[in-house]
Amino acid sequence: KTQALLNRYLVRHSMNRPGQCTDNAEVESFFKTLKGELLHATSFVTMRQLRKHISNYIESFYNSQRLHSGLGYRTPIEFERIN
C-alpha cells in the first residue's frame, strides 16, 4: 500500500543499508521538528495549502530564524554565510 502511494506521486523513498542506522538521521530530525512546530498545531484542508505552509515554514522560519544546535546555534543562512 505504501509503495503504491509513493509510486502514484513519483516519490522515491530511501532505505537504510543494513547496519547503517544514521543514514536518515538528519531527515528524521527535520521531520520531527516540522511535525512538532508546524503540523501538529495546524489543520490543512488541501494538499496545496499544506505545501504552501511547509514552504513558508522552511523559507521564512526554519532557514532564516530558527537556531540550530548542530550549526553552533546559528540559522542555516548565517551558517552558510560564515562557511
N, CA, C and O atoms as a Maestro MAE file, in Angstrom:
{
 s_m_m2io_version
 :::
 2.0.0
}

f_m_ct {
 s_m_title
 :::
 protein
 m_atom[332] {
  # First column is atom index #
  i_m_mmod_type
  r_m_x_coord
  r_m_y_coord
  r_m_z_coord
  i_m_residue_number
  s_m_chain_name
  s_m_pdb_residue_name
  s_m_pdb_atom_name
  i_m_atomic_number
  :::
  1 25 0.822 -1.189 0.000 1 A "LYS " " N  " 7
  2 3 0.000 0.000 0.000 1 A "LYS " " CA " 6
  3 2 0.870 1.258 0.000 1 A "LYS " " C  " 6
  4 15 0.626 2.176 -0.783 1 A "LYS " " O  " 8
  5 25 1.869 1.307 0.860 2 A "THR " " N  " 7
  6 3 2.761 2.466 0.918 2 A "THR " " CA " 6
  7 2 3.520 2.623 -0.385 2 A "THR " " C  " 6
  8 15 3.643 3.732 -0.905 2 A "THR " " O  " 8
  9 25 4.031 1.518 -0.916 3 A "GLN " " N  " 7
  10 3 4.781 1.562 -2.171 3 A "GLN " " CA " 6
  11 2 3.909 2.081 -3.307 3 A "GLN " " C  " 6
  12 15 4.383 2.854 -4.140 3 A "GLN " " O  " 8
  13 25 2.654 1.675 -3.358 4 A "ALA " " N  " 7
  14 3 1.737 2.141 -4.402 4 A "ALA " " CA " 6
  15 2 1.509 3.649 -4.286 4 A "ALA " " C  " 6
  16 15 1.465 4.345 -5.300 4 A "ALA " " O  " 8
  17 25 1.366 4.150 -3.077 5 A "LEU " " N  " 7
  18 3 1.177 5.580 -2.866 5 A "LEU " " CA " 6
  19 2 2.413 6.357 -3.305 5 A "LEU " " C  " 6
  20 15 2.299 7.393 -3.960 5 A "LEU " " O  " 8
  21 25 3.581 5.863 -2.948 6 A "LEU " " N  " 7
  22 3 4.822 6.520 -3.379 6 A "LEU " " CA " 6
  23 2 4.925 6.540 -4.895 6 A "LEU " " C  " 6
  24 15 5.272 7.563 -5.485 6 A "LEU " " O  " 8
  25 25 4.628 5.425 -5.517 7 A "ASN " " N  " 7
  26 3 4.675 5.356 -6.979 7 A "ASN " " CA " 6
  27 2 3.680 6.310 -7.627 7 A "ASN " " C  " 6
  28 15 3.976 6.934 -8.646 7 A "ASN " " O  " 8
  29 25 2.510 6.416 -7.033 8 A "ARG " " N  " 7
  30 3 1.470 7.305 -7.574 8 A "ARG " " CA " 6
  31 2 1.949 8.744 -7.659 8 A "ARG " " C  " 6
  32 15 1.652 9.446 -8.626 8 A "ARG " " O  " 8
  33 25 2.696 9.191 -6.639 9 A "TYR " " N  " 7
  34 3 3.182 10.568 -6.601 9 A "TYR " " CA " 6
  35 2 4.628 10.695 -7.067 9 A "TYR " " C  " 6
  36 15 5.264 11.729 -6.864 9 A "TYR " " O  " 8
  37 25 5.144 9.636 -7.692 10 A "LEU " " N  " 7
  38 3 6.501 9.616 -8.245 10 A "LEU " " CA " 6
  39 2 7.560 9.953 -7.195 10 A "LEU " " C  " 6
  40 15 8.505 10.696 -7.464 10 A "LEU " " O  " 8
  41 25 7.388 9.398 -6.003 11 A "VAL " " N  " 7
  42 3 8.323 9.610 -4.903 11 A "VAL " " CA " 6
  43 2 9.234 8.404 -4.781 11 A "VAL " " C  " 6
  44 15 8.774 7.264 -4.730 11 A "VAL " " O  " 8
  45 25 10.517 8.665 -4.736 12 A "ARG " " N  " 7
  46 3 11.485 7.598 -4.488 12 A "ARG " " CA " 6
  47 2 11.866 7.647 -3.024 12 A "ARG " " C  " 6
  48 15 12.379 8.665 -2.559 12 A "ARG " " O  " 8
  49 25 11.633 6.598 -2.302 13 A "HIS " " N  " 7
  50 3 11.973 6.607 -0.882 13 A "HIS " " CA " 6
  51 2 13.370 6.029 -0.698 13 A "HIS " " C  " 6
  52 15 13.853 5.243 -1.512 13 A "HIS " " O  " 8
  53 25 13.997 6.439 0.387 14 A "SER " " N  " 7
  54 3 15.321 5.903 0.686 14 A "SER " " CA " 6
  55 2 15.191 4.856 1.781 14 A "SER " " C  " 6
  56 15 14.277 4.898 2.604 14 A "SER " " O  " 8
  57 25 16.097 3.949 1.770 15 A "MET " " N  " 7
  58 3 16.110 2.909 2.792 15 A "MET " " CA " 6
  59 2 17.517 2.794 3.340 15 A "MET " " C  " 6
  60 15 18.496 2.880 2.598 15 A "MET " " O  " 8
  61 25 17.607 2.601 4.636 16 A "ASN " " N  " 7
  62 3 18.908 2.393 5.255 16 A "ASN " " CA " 6
  63 2 19.511 1.085 4.782 16 A "ASN " " C  " 6
  64 15 18.808 0.103 4.543 16 A "ASN " " O  " 8
  65 25 20.804 1.095 4.654 17 A "ARG " " N  " 7
  66 3 21.505 -0.159 4.407 17 A "ARG " " CA " 6
  67 2 21.604 -0.888 5.735 17 A "ARG " " C  " 6
  68 15 21.608 -0.240 6.781 17 A "ARG " " O  " 8
  69 25 21.682 -2.189 5.731 18 A "PRO " " N  " 7
  70 3 21.806 -2.937 6.988 18 A "PRO " " CA " 6
  71 2 23.005 -2.451 7.802 18 A "PRO " " C  " 6
  72 15 24.113 -2.324 7.281 18 A "PRO " " O  " 8
  73 25 22.771 -2.187 9.067 19 A "GLY " " N  " 7
  74 3 23.846 -1.760 9.960 19 A "GLY " " CA " 6
  75 2 24.181 -0.282 9.885 19 A "GLY " " C  " 6
  76 15 25.111 0.163 10.558 19 A "GLY " " O  " 8
  77 25 23.453 0.498 9.088 20 A "GLN " " N  " 7
  78 3 23.716 1.934 8.936 20 A "GLN " " CA " 6
  79 2 22.571 2.741 9.534 20 A "GLN " " C  " 6
  80 15 21.742 3.278 8.799 20 A "GLN " " O  " 8
  81 25 22.517 2.828 10.827 21 A "CYS " " N  " 7
  82 3 21.373 3.447 11.495 21 A "CYS " " CA " 6
  83 2 21.318 4.961 11.334 21 A "CYS " " C  " 6
  84 15 20.294 5.568 11.647 21 A "CYS " " O  " 8
  85 25 22.390 5.588 10.855 22 A "THR " " N  " 7
  86 3 22.407 7.045 10.761 22 A "THR " " CA " 6
  87 2 22.124 7.572 9.365 22 A "THR " " C  " 6
  88 15 22.163 8.784 9.156 22 A "THR " " O  " 8
  89 25 21.840 6.704 8.404 23 A "ASP " " N  " 7
  90 3 21.612 7.162 7.035 23 A "ASP " " CA " 6
  91 2 20.597 8.292 6.954 23 A "ASP " " C  " 6
  92 15 20.830 9.276 6.252 23 A "ASP " " O  " 8
  93 25 19.505 8.175 7.640 24 A "ASN " " N  " 7
  94 3 18.431 9.160 7.541 24 A "ASN " " CA " 6
  95 2 18.269 10.001 8.811 24 A "ASN " " C  " 6
  96 15 17.223 10.621 9.000 24 A "ASN " " O  " 8
  97 25 19.259 10.034 9.666 25 A "ALA " " N  " 7
  98 3 19.136 10.733 10.947 25 A "ALA " " CA " 6
  99 2 18.809 12.212 10.763 25 A "ALA " " C  " 6
  100 15 17.972 12.754 11.484 25 A "ALA " " O  " 8
  101 25 19.456 12.865 9.814 26 A "GLU " " N  " 7
  102 3 19.217 14.296 9.608 26 A "GLU " " CA " 6
  103 2 17.796 14.544 9.113 26 A "GLU " " C  " 6
  104 15 17.126 15.469 9.572 26 A "GLU " " O  " 8
  105 25 17.345 13.730 8.190 27 A "VAL " " N  " 7
  106 3 15.993 13.888 7.643 27 A "VAL " " CA " 6
  107 2 14.948 13.575 8.712 27 A "VAL " " C  " 6
  108 15 13.953 14.289 8.837 27 A "VAL " " O  " 8
  109 25 15.167 12.522 9.474 28 A "GLU " " N  " 7
  110 3 14.229 12.181 10.542 28 A "GLU " " CA " 6
  111 2 14.160 13.292 11.583 28 A "GLU " " C  " 6
  112 15 13.082 13.591 12.096 28 A "GLU " " O  " 8
  113 25 15.289 13.900 11.898 29 A "SER " " N  " 7
  114 3 15.311 15.010 12.847 29 A "SER " " CA " 6
  115 2 14.517 16.196 12.300 29 A "SER " " C  " 6
  116 15 13.746 16.822 13.028 29 A "SER " " O  " 8
  117 25 14.707 16.499 11.016 30 A "PHE " " N  " 7
  118 3 13.966 17.594 10.398 30 A "PHE " " CA " 6
  119 2 12.463 17.339 10.452 30 A "PHE " " C  " 6
  120 15 11.696 18.225 10.828 30 A "PHE " " O  " 8
  121 25 12.041 16.132 10.079 31 A "PHE " " N  " 7
  122 3 10.608 15.843 10.067 31 A "PHE " " CA " 6
  123 2 10.014 15.864 11.470 31 A "PHE " " C  " 6
  124 15 8.862 16.263 11.646 31 A "PHE " " O  " 8
  125 25 10.770 15.448 12.455 32 A "LYS " " N  " 7
  126 3 10.298 15.542 13.844 32 A "LYS " " CA " 6
  127 2 10.059 17.012 14.206 32 A "LYS " " C  " 6
  128 15 9.039 17.353 14.804 32 A "LYS " " O  " 8
  129 25 11.006 17.870 13.840 33 A "THR " " N  " 7
  130 3 10.875 19.302 14.106 33 A "THR " " CA " 6
  131 2 9.699 19.885 13.344 33 A "THR " " C  " 6
  132 15 8.898 20.629 13.910 33 A "THR " " O  " 8
  133 25 9.589 19.555 12.073 34 A "LEU " " N  " 7
  134 3 8.488 20.054 11.249 34 A "LEU " " CA " 6
  135 2 7.141 19.663 11.842 34 A "LEU " " C  " 6
  136 15 6.242 20.496 11.953 34 A "LEU " " O  " 8
  137 25 7.001 18.412 12.218 35 A "LYS " " N  " 7
  138 3 5.738 17.948 12.799 35 A "LYS " " CA " 6
  139 2 5.443 18.663 14.108 35 A "LYS " " C  " 6
  140 15 4.310 19.084 14.343 35 A "LYS " " O  " 8
  141 25 6.445 18.801 14.956 36 A "GLY " " N  " 7
  142 3 6.236 19.427 16.259 36 A "GLY " " CA " 6
  143 2 5.949 20.915 16.179 36 A "GLY " " C  " 6
  144 15 5.143 21.436 16.951 36 A "GLY " " O  " 8
  145 25 6.600 21.603 15.253 37 A "GLU " " N  " 7
  146 3 6.481 23.063 15.184 37 A "GLU " " CA " 6
  147 2 5.404 23.553 14.228 37 A "GLU " " C  " 6
  148 15 4.949 24.691 14.350 37 A "GLU " " O  " 8
  149 25 4.991 22.734 13.293 38 A "LEU " " N  " 7
  150 3 4.019 23.203 12.305 38 A "LEU " " CA " 6
  151 2 2.816 22.286 12.175 38 A "LEU " " C  " 6
  152 15 1.678 22.730 12.327 38 A "LEU " " O  " 8
  153 25 3.049 21.041 11.901 39 A "LEU " " N  " 7
  154 3 1.950 20.170 11.501 39 A "LEU " " CA " 6
  155 2 0.993 19.810 12.620 39 A "LEU " " C  " 6
  156 15 -0.213 19.731 12.384 39 A "LEU " " O  " 8
  157 25 1.484 19.589 13.827 40 A "HIS " " N  " 7
  158 3 0.587 19.197 14.917 40 A "HIS " " CA " 6
  159 2 -0.285 20.351 15.391 40 A "HIS " " C  " 6
  160 15 -1.308 20.127 16.039 40 A "HIS " " O  " 8
  161 25 0.104 21.576 15.078 41 A "ALA " " N  " 7
  162 3 -0.643 22.735 15.551 41 A "ALA " " CA " 6
  163 2 -1.637 23.268 14.525 41 A "ALA " " C  " 6
  164 15 -2.383 24.202 14.818 41 A "ALA " " O  " 8
  165 25 -1.656 22.690 13.329 42 A "THR " " N  " 7
  166 3 -2.450 23.249 12.242 42 A "THR " " CA " 6
  167 2 -3.208 22.159 11.504 42 A "THR " " C  " 6
  168 15 -2.723 21.037 11.361 42 A "THR " " O  " 8
  169 25 -4.391 22.499 11.042 43 A "SER " " N  " 7
  170 3 -5.165 21.587 10.193 43 A "SER " " CA " 6
  171 2 -5.120 22.104 8.763 43 A "SER " " C  " 6
  172 15 -5.179 23.311 8.528 43 A "SER " " O  " 8
  173 25 -5.017 21.188 7.816 44 A "PHE " " N  " 7
  174 3 -4.950 21.563 6.412 44 A "PHE " " CA " 6
  175 2 -6.097 20.906 5.667 44 A "PHE " " C  " 6
  176 15 -6.392 19.730 5.877 44 A "PHE " " O  " 8
  177 25 -6.738 21.665 4.800 45 A "VAL " " N  " 7
  178 3 -7.876 21.167 4.044 45 A "VAL " " CA " 6
  179 2 -7.409 20.557 2.729 45 A "VAL " " C  " 6
  180 15 -7.924 19.524 2.302 45 A "VAL " " O  " 8
  181 25 -6.433 21.197 2.086 46 A "THR " " N  " 7
  182 3 -5.978 20.724 0.780 46 A "THR " " CA " 6
  183 2 -4.469 20.480 0.791 46 A "THR " " C  " 6
  184 15 -3.741 20.990 1.643 46 A "THR " " O  " 8
  185 25 -4.031 19.695 -0.170 47 A "MET " " N  " 7
  186 3 -2.605 19.449 -0.332 47 A "MET " " CA " 6
  187 2 -1.884 20.749 -0.686 47 A "MET " " C  " 6
  188 15 -0.764 20.985 -0.233 47 A "MET " " O  " 8
  189 25 -2.518 21.576 -1.485 48 A "ARG " " N  " 7
  190 3 -1.928 22.861 -1.873 48 A "ARG " " CA " 6
  191 2 -1.671 23.738 -0.643 48 A "ARG " " C  " 6
  192 15 -0.624 24.377 -0.531 48 A "ARG " " O  " 8
  193 25 -2.628 23.759 0.264 49 A "GLN " " N  " 7
  194 3 -2.491 24.530 1.496 49 A "GLN " " CA " 6
  195 2 -1.337 23.972 2.338 49 A "GLN " " C  " 6
  196 15 -0.542 24.739 2.881 49 A "GLN " " O  " 8
  197 25 -1.245 22.670 2.446 50 A "LEU " " N  " 7
  198 3 -0.164 22.030 3.185 50 A "LEU " " CA " 6
  199 2 1.183 22.392 2.587 50 A "LEU " " C  " 6
  200 15 2.098 22.785 3.312 50 A "LEU " " O  " 8
  201 25 1.318 22.263 1.273 51 A "ARG " " N  " 7
  202 3 2.584 22.592 0.605 51 A "ARG " " CA " 6
  203 2 2.980 24.045 0.834 51 A "ARG " " C  " 6
  204 15 4.148 24.346 1.085 51 A "ARG " " O  " 8
  205 25 2.002 24.944 0.747 52 A "LYS " " N  " 7
  206 3 2.265 26.374 0.954 52 A "LYS " " CA " 6
  207 2 2.774 26.626 2.376 52 A "LYS " " C  " 6
  208 15 3.734 27.373 2.566 52 A "LYS " " O  " 8
  209 25 2.147 26.020 3.352 53 A "HIS " " N  " 7
  210 3 2.573 26.210 4.742 53 A "HIS " " CA " 6
  211 2 3.964 25.628 4.988 53 A "HIS " " C  " 6
  212 15 4.784 26.239 5.674 53 A "HIS " " O  " 8
  213 25 4.226 24.462 4.435 54 A "ILE " " N  " 7
  214 3 5.548 23.849 4.619 54 A "ILE " " CA " 6
  215 2 6.615 24.694 3.952 54 A "ILE " " C  " 6
  216 15 7.671 24.930 4.540 54 A "ILE " " O  " 8
  217 25 6.363 25.151 2.740 55 A "SER " " N  " 7
  218 3 7.319 26.004 2.035 55 A "SER " " CA " 6
  219 2 7.585 27.287 2.818 55 A "SER " " C  " 6
  220 15 8.734 27.702 2.973 55 A "SER " " O  " 8
  221 25 6.530 27.900 3.302 56 A "ASN " " N  " 7
  222 3 6.675 29.126 4.091 56 A "ASN " " CA " 6
  223 2 7.452 28.860 5.376 56 A "ASN " " C  " 6
  224 15 8.305 29.657 5.765 56 A "ASN " " O  " 8
  225 25 7.161 27.749 6.030 57 A "TYR " " N  " 7
  226 3 7.874 27.380 7.261 57 A "TYR " " CA " 6
  227 2 9.372 27.239 7.001 57 A "TYR " " C  " 6
  228 15 10.190 27.757 7.761 57 A "TYR " " O  " 8
  229 25 9.724 26.540 5.933 58 A "ILE " " N  " 7
  230 3 11.137 26.309 5.629 58 A "ILE " " CA " 6
  231 2 11.835 27.616 5.257 58 A "ILE " " C  " 6
  232 15 12.897 27.930 5.794 58 A "ILE " " O  " 8
  233 25 11.242 28.372 4.342 59 A "GLU " " N  " 7
  234 3 11.882 29.587 3.838 59 A "GLU " " CA " 6
  235 2 11.865 30.739 4.835 59 A "GLU " " C  " 6
  236 15 12.861 31.447 4.981 59 A "GLU " " O  " 8
  237 25 10.744 30.930 5.520 60 A "SER " " N  " 7
  238 3 10.595 32.101 6.387 60 A "SER " " CA " 6
  239 2 10.993 31.870 7.831 60 A "SER " " C  " 6
  240 15 11.264 32.828 8.555 60 A "SER " " O  " 8
  241 25 11.034 30.626 8.262 61 A "PHE " " N  " 7
  242 3 11.367 30.380 9.662 61 A "PHE " " CA " 6
  243 2 12.556 29.441 9.822 61 A "PHE " " C  " 6
  244 15 13.572 29.824 10.402 61 A "PHE " " O  " 8
  245 25 12.441 28.231 9.320 62 A "TYR " " N  " 7
  246 3 13.445 27.199 9.575 62 A "TYR " " CA " 6
  247 2 14.838 27.618 9.118 62 A "TYR " " C  " 6
  248 15 15.803 27.423 9.856 62 A "TYR " " O  " 8
  249 25 14.966 28.181 7.939 63 A "ASN " " N  " 7
  250 3 16.273 28.560 7.407 63 A "ASN " " CA " 6
  251 2 16.751 29.934 7.825 63 A "ASN " " C  " 6
  252 15 17.955 30.192 7.826 63 A "ASN " " O  " 8
  253 25 15.838 30.822 8.181 64 A "SER " " N  " 7
  254 3 16.257 32.201 8.427 64 A "SER " " CA " 6
  255 2 16.111 32.684 9.862 64 A "SER " " C  " 6
  256 15 16.706 33.698 10.226 64 A "SER " " O  " 8
  257 25 15.330 31.980 10.693 65 A "GLN " " N  " 7
  258 3 15.134 32.444 12.068 65 A "GLN " " CA " 6
  259 2 15.461 31.395 13.128 65 A "GLN " " C  " 6
  260 15 15.968 31.729 14.199 65 A "GLN " " O  " 8
  261 25 15.175 30.147 12.835 66 A "ARG " " N  " 7
  262 3 15.337 29.087 13.827 66 A "ARG " " CA " 6
  263 2 16.807 28.769 14.052 66 A "ARG " " C  " 6
  264 15 17.545 28.501 13.104 66 A "ARG " " O  " 8
  265 25 17.228 28.798 15.309 67 A "LEU " " N  " 7
  266 3 18.611 28.480 15.650 67 A "LEU " " CA " 6
  267 2 18.779 26.972 15.716 67 A "LEU " " C  " 6
  268 15 17.935 26.270 16.273 67 A "LEU " " O  " 8
  269 25 19.872 26.475 15.146 68 A "HIS " " N  " 7
  270 3 20.138 25.044 15.073 68 A "HIS " " CA " 6
  271 2 21.366 24.715 15.918 68 A "HIS " " C  " 6
  272 15 22.451 25.250 15.689 68 A "HIS " " O  " 8
  273 25 21.186 23.844 16.880 69 A "SER " " N  " 7
  274 3 22.305 23.490 17.767 69 A "SER " " CA " 6
  275 2 23.459 22.878 16.989 69 A "SER " " C  " 6
  276 15 24.618 23.110 17.335 69 A "SER " " O  " 8
  277 25 23.176 22.104 15.949 70 A "GLY " " N  " 7
  278 3 24.224 21.484 15.147 70 A "GLY " " CA " 6
  279 2 25.024 22.478 14.327 70 A "GLY " " C  " 6
  280 15 26.069 22.132 13.775 70 A "GLY " " O  " 8
  281 25 24.541 23.712 14.242 71 A "LEU " " N  " 7
  282 3 25.238 24.765 13.493 71 A "LEU " " CA " 6
  283 2 25.776 25.836 14.435 71 A "LEU " " C  " 6
  284 15 25.978 26.981 14.029 71 A "LEU " " O  " 8
  285 25 26.007 25.464 15.694 72 A "GLY " " N  " 7
  286 3 26.525 26.424 16.669 72 A "GLY " " CA " 6
  287 2 25.499 27.473 17.047 72 A "GLY " " C  " 6
  288 15 25.852 28.628 17.286 72 A "GLY " " O  " 8
  289 25 24.246 27.092 17.103 73 A "TYR " " N  " 7
  290 3 23.128 27.975 17.436 73 A "TYR " " CA " 6
  291 2 23.068 29.176 16.490 73 A "TYR " " C  " 6
  292 15 22.899 30.323 16.906 73 A "TYR " " O  " 8
  293 25 23.214 28.861 15.196 74 A "ARG " " N  " 7
  294 3 23.024 29.835 14.123 74 A "ARG " " CA " 6
  295 2 21.900 29.323 13.234 74 A "ARG " " C  " 6
  296 15 21.521 28.154 13.295 74 A "ARG " " O  " 8
  297 25 21.377 30.216 12.412 75 A "THR " " N  " 7
  298 3 20.420 29.785 11.403 75 A "THR " " CA " 6
  299 2 21.210 29.176 10.244 75 A "THR " " C  " 6
  300 15 22.397 29.468 10.098 75 A "THR " " O  " 8
  301 25 20.585 28.342 9.421 76 A "PRO " " N  " 7
  302 3 21.291 27.817 8.247 76 A "PRO " " CA " 6
  303 2 21.827 28.923 7.333 76 A "PRO " " C  " 6
  304 15 22.908 28.781 6.763 76 A "PRO " " O  " 8
  305 25 21.090 30.007 7.192 77 A "ILE " " N  " 7
  306 3 21.557 31.111 6.347 77 A "ILE " " CA " 6
  307 2 22.813 31.738 6.931 77 A "ILE " " C  " 6
  308 15 23.765 32.005 6.199 77 A "ILE " " O  " 8
  309 25 22.831 31.978 8.236 78 A "GLU " " N  " 7
  310 3 24.032 32.526 8.886 78 A "GLU " " CA " 6
  311 2 25.208 31.569 8.742 78 A "GLU " " C  " 6
  312 15 26.329 31.986 8.452 78 A "GLU " " O  " 8
  313 25 24.944 30.291 8.947 79 A "PHE " " N  " 7
  314 3 25.984 29.278 8.857 79 A "PHE " " CA " 6
  315 2 26.602 29.248 7.449 79 A "PHE " " C  " 6
  316 15 27.821 29.153 7.304 79 A "PHE " " O  " 8
  317 25 25.756 29.330 6.421 80 A "GLU " " N  " 7
  318 3 26.256 29.329 5.043 80 A "GLU " " CA " 6
  319 2 27.091 30.568 4.752 80 A "GLU " " C  " 6
  320 15 28.095 30.483 4.045 80 A "GLU " " O  " 8
  321 25 26.690 31.721 5.289 81 A "ARG " " N  " 7
  322 3 27.463 32.950 5.080 81 A "ARG " " CA " 6
  323 2 28.858 32.852 5.674 81 A "ARG " " C  " 6
  324 15 29.834 33.313 5.081 81 A "ARG " " O  " 8
  325 25 28.941 32.253 6.843 82 A "ILE " " N  " 7
  326 3 30.218 32.127 7.548 82 A "ILE " " CA " 6
  327 2 31.121 31.111 6.870 82 A "ILE " " C  " 6
  328 15 32.328 31.325 6.761 82 A "ILE " " O  " 8
  329 25 30.547 30.017 6.419 83 A "ASN " " N  " 7
  330 3 31.331 28.933 5.834 83 A "ASN " " CA " 6
  331 2 31.240 29.026 4.356 83 A "ASN " " C  " 6
  332 15 31.827 28.208 3.648 83 A "ASN " " O  " 8
  :::
 }
 m_bond[331] {
  # First column is bond index #
  i_m_from
  i_m_to
  i_m_order
  :::
  1 1 2 1
  2 2 3 1
  3 3 4 2
  4 3 5 1
  5 5 6 1
  6 6 7 1
  7 7 8 2
  8 7 9 1
  9 9 10 1
  10 10 11 1
  11 11 12 2
  12 11 13 1
  13 13 14 1
  14 14 15 1
  15 15 16 2
  16 15 17 1
  17 17 18 1
  18 18 19 1
  19 19 20 2
  20 19 21 1
  21 21 22 1
  22 22 23 1
  23 23 24 2
  24 23 25 1
  25 25 26 1
  26 26 27 1
  27 27 28 2
  28 27 29 1
  29 29 30 1
  30 30 31 1
  31 31 32 2
  32 31 33 1
  33 33 34 1
  34 34 35 1
  35 35 36 2
  36 35 37 1
  37 37 38 1
  38 38 39 1
  39 39 40 2
  40 39 41 1
  41 41 42 1
  42 42 43 1
  43 43 44 2
  44 43 45 1
  45 45 46 1
  46 46 47 1
  47 47 48 2
  48 47 49 1
  49 49 50 1
  50 50 51 1
  51 51 52 2
  52 51 53 1
  53 53 54 1
  54 54 55 1
  55 55 56 2
  56 55 57 1
  57 57 58 1
  58 58 59 1
  59 59 60 2
  60 59 61 1
  61 61 62 1
  62 62 63 1
  63 63 64 2
  64 63 65 1
  65 65 66 1
  66 66 67 1
  67 67 68 2
  68 67 69 1
  69 69 70 1
  70 70 71 1
  71 71 72 2
  72 71 73 1
  73 73 74 1
  74 74 75 1
  75 75 76 2
  76 75 77 1
  77 77 78 1
  78 78 79 1
  79 79 80 2
  80 79 81 1
  81 81 82 1
  82 82 83 1
  83 83 84 2
  84 83 85 1
  85 85 86 1
  86 86 87 1
  87 87 88 2
  88 87 89 1
  89 89 90 1
  90 90 91 1
  91 91 92 2
  92 91 93 1
  93 93 94 1
  94 94 95 1
  95 95 96 2
  96 95 97 1
  97 97 98 1
  98 98 99 1
  99 99 100 2
  100 99 101 1
  101 101 102 1
  102 102 103 1
  103 103 104 2
  104 103 105 1
  105 105 106 1
  106 106 107 1
  107 107 108 2
  108 107 109 1
  109 109 110 1
  110 110 111 1
  111 111 112 2
  112 111 113 1
  113 113 114 1
  114 114 115 1
  115 115 116 2
  116 115 117 1
  117 117 118 1
  118 118 119 1
  119 119 120 2
  120 119 121 1
  121 121 122 1
  122 122 123 1
  123 123 124 2
  124 123 125 1
  125 125 126 1
  126 126 127 1
  127 127 128 2
  128 127 129 1
  129 129 130 1
  130 130 131 1
  131 131 132 2
  132 131 133 1
  133 133 134 1
  134 134 135 1
  135 135 136 2
  136 135 137 1
  137 137 138 1
  138 138 139 1
  139 139 140 2
  140 139 141 1
  141 141 142 1
  142 142 143 1
  143 143 144 2
  144 143 145 1
  145 145 146 1
  146 146 147 1
  147 147 148 2
  148 147 149 1
  149 149 150 1
  150 150 151 1
  151 151 152 2
  152 151 153 1
  153 153 154 1
  154 154 155 1
  155 155 156 2
  156 155 157 1
  157 157 158 1
  158 158 159 1
  159 159 160 2
  160 159 161 1
  161 161 162 1
  162 162 163 1
  163 163 164 2
  164 163 165 1
  165 165 166 1
  166 166 167 1
  167 167 168 2
  168 167 169 1
  169 169 170 1
  170 170 171 1
  171 171 172 2
  172 171 173 1
  173 173 174 1
  174 174 175 1
  175 175 176 2
  176 175 177 1
  177 177 178 1
  178 178 179 1
  179 179 180 2
  180 179 181 1
  181 181 182 1
  182 182 183 1
  183 183 184 2
  184 183 185 1
  185 185 186 1
  186 186 187 1
  187 187 188 2
  188 187 189 1
  189 189 190 1
  190 190 191 1
  191 191 192 2
  192 191 193 1
  193 193 194 1
  194 194 195 1
  195 195 196 2
  196 195 197 1
  197 197 198 1
  198 198 199 1
  199 199 200 2
  200 199 201 1
  201 201 202 1
  202 202 203 1
  203 203 204 2
  204 203 205 1
  205 205 206 1
  206 206 207 1
  207 207 208 2
  208 207 209 1
  209 209 210 1
  210 210 211 1
  211 211 212 2
  212 211 213 1
  213 213 214 1
  214 214 215 1
  215 215 216 2
  216 215 217 1
  217 217 218 1
  218 218 219 1
  219 219 220 2
  220 219 221 1
  221 221 222 1
  222 222 223 1
  223 223 224 2
  224 223 225 1
  225 225 226 1
  226 226 227 1
  227 227 228 2
  228 227 229 1
  229 229 230 1
  230 230 231 1
  231 231 232 2
  232 231 233 1
  233 233 234 1
  234 234 235 1
  235 235 236 2
  236 235 237 1
  237 237 238 1
  238 238 239 1
  239 239 240 2
  240 239 241 1
  241 241 242 1
  242 242 243 1
  243 243 244 2
  244 243 245 1
  245 245 246 1
  246 246 247 1
  247 247 248 2
  248 247 249 1
  249 249 250 1
  250 250 251 1
  251 251 252 2
  252 251 253 1
  253 253 254 1
  254 254 255 1
  255 255 256 2
  256 255 257 1
  257 257 258 1
  258 258 259 1
  259 259 260 2
  260 259 261 1
  261 261 262 1
  262 262 263 1
  263 263 264 2
  264 263 265 1
  265 265 266 1
  266 266 267 1
  267 267 268 2
  268 267 269 1
  269 269 270 1
  270 270 271 1
  271 271 272 2
  272 271 273 1
  273 273 274 1
  274 274 275 1
  275 275 276 2
  276 275 277 1
  277 277 278 1
  278 278 279 1
  279 279 280 2
  280 279 281 1
  281 281 282 1
  282 282 283 1
  283 283 284 2
  284 283 285 1
  285 285 286 1
  286 286 287 1
  287 287 288 2
  288 287 289 1
  289 289 290 1
  290 290 291 1
  291 291 292 2
  292 291 293 1
  293 293 294 1
  294 294 295 1
  295 295 296 2
  296 295 297 1
  297 297 298 1
  298 298 299 1
  299 299 300 2
  300 299 301 1
  301 301 302 1
  302 302 303 1
  303 303 304 2
  304 303 305 1
  305 305 306 1
  306 306 307 1
  307 307 308 2
  308 307 309 1
  309 309 310 1
  310 310 311 1
  311 311 312 2
  312 311 313 1
  313 313 314 1
  314 314 315 1
  315 315 316 2
  316 315 317 1
  317 317 318 1
  318 318 319 1
  319 319 320 2
  320 319 321 1
  321 321 322 1
  322 322 323 1
  323 323 324 2
  324 323 325 1
  325 325 326 1
  326 326 327 1
  327 327 328 2
  328 327 329 1
  329 329 330 1
  330 330 331 1
  331 331 332 2
  :::
 }
}
